[in-house]
Amino acid sequence: MLQVAYIRDNEDVVIRALNKRRFQDAENTIRKVLQLDESRKAAQQDLDGVLTELNSLSKQIGGLMKQGDTAGAEQIKVKTAGLKEKSKELTDARTTVEAELQNLLYTIPNIPNGDVPDGVGEDDNEVVFEHGSTPDLPQGALPHWELIRKYDIIDFELGVKITGAGFPVYKGKGARLQRAMVNLFLDEALKMGYTEIQPPIVINEASGYGTGQLPDKDGQMYHVTEEDFYLIPTAEVPITNMYRDVILKEEDLPVKNVGYTPCFRREAGSWGAHVRGLNRLHQFDKVEIVQIQPPEKSYEALKEMCRYVQGLLEKLGLQYRVLNLCGGDLGFTAAQTFDMEVYSAAQKKWLEVSSVSNFETYQANRLKLRYQTSDKKKQLLHTLNGSALALPRIIAAVLENNQTDNGIIIPEVLVPYTGFDIIN
């Protein structure tokens, strides 16, 4: 959430930045924020005046009572009764305008970093790095949804029977391959100094607001209505919310956590050929890395997180590219995002497998996540997170890009975890 003080001091900058990310009606929205803030301050000023007068009259009443002037004290009490009623009205007015201001701020996305390219959508994203070459597949190479049927390692029909579309059942070597990837990704994160967290996969509403999924992604999250809980869309949400309403010390930084969870997304939309198989699911597994950094170190941390994810893809032997997302394709809460895409040789398309983002103070302001500097000042922190990695499309690429006439070769780095080197 943007800070009102920052908006007030940088009104034109904020409007231009929101226009860069194609936020509709940015100018009127920001002006409405400033108007509500002025109304809030005016209500608070009026309330402070009434409370000051009430305090003064209370002292007068005490003095008169000590003097035995009961009649005089009673006259002043009549006046204080009217002031107390006015105080209640002003308090209610301030509360109403504060709620309106807060709800409006919740609808405003983060402003993009200056290095975010201009653009409307995914076609305008900037390719900043490419690695590897397209594998030479055998004649008649199959897409992964045909391979998993051929080798009976993932069952979509059984998932439909149990739950519905988008909830596959992993079986045999398919289940072991998935578990192997989870363990590899966690072990590699531990080597890089991350602390493993196993968080709840159900969150309350405050956690959804804390990291910005609510109200923006309300329709995309599974909602447990009776308890007002939500199934998590990513481990970022519960892990980052561990630090809600927390004041860290300078020596506590940086915070580096990693967590494996199932993730749940309704993913409303079409289910055509472009989202077949593992390309889009309602439930999928993911290992997530989360960092909390002081502002001056967060962009170096973002680069380090990107290099780390790239290292995982290289260990798996996958061709990939890195995209710097343009303003129009940037996620609601992000100041800058780099997407990693792997190339599916059988589908002949790029598949997004990771997003690494710096949210700057946007989440921290919602979370009230701060740290105390050496000079005892309290300052908002920067939060970052990245997929390291999301499994379904990684599995799809590994299956497709490593297929041979004799079966699917398992990347060497995974063999100690799978216990087998081929699916046949």
VENHU-V478714 format. One record per helix or strand of 3 or more residues. SS is the DSSP state (a for helix, b for strand). FROM is the first residue (numbers start at 1). LEN is the number of residues. Records with the same first field share a line. If there is no record, write none. Layout:
SS->FROM-LEN + FROM-LEN
//
This chain:
a->4-6 + 11-10 + 26-42 + 70-37 + 122-3 + 144-8 + 156-7 + 172-20 + 205-7 + 218-3 + 235-7 + 250-3 + 273-3 + 277-3 + 295-21 + 327-3 + 362-6 + 391-11 + 412-7
b->126-6 + 195-3 + 202-3 + 229-3 + 247-3 + 255-10 + 283-11 + 320-5 + 336-9 + 349-10 + 370-3 + 378-3 + 382-9 + 407-3
//
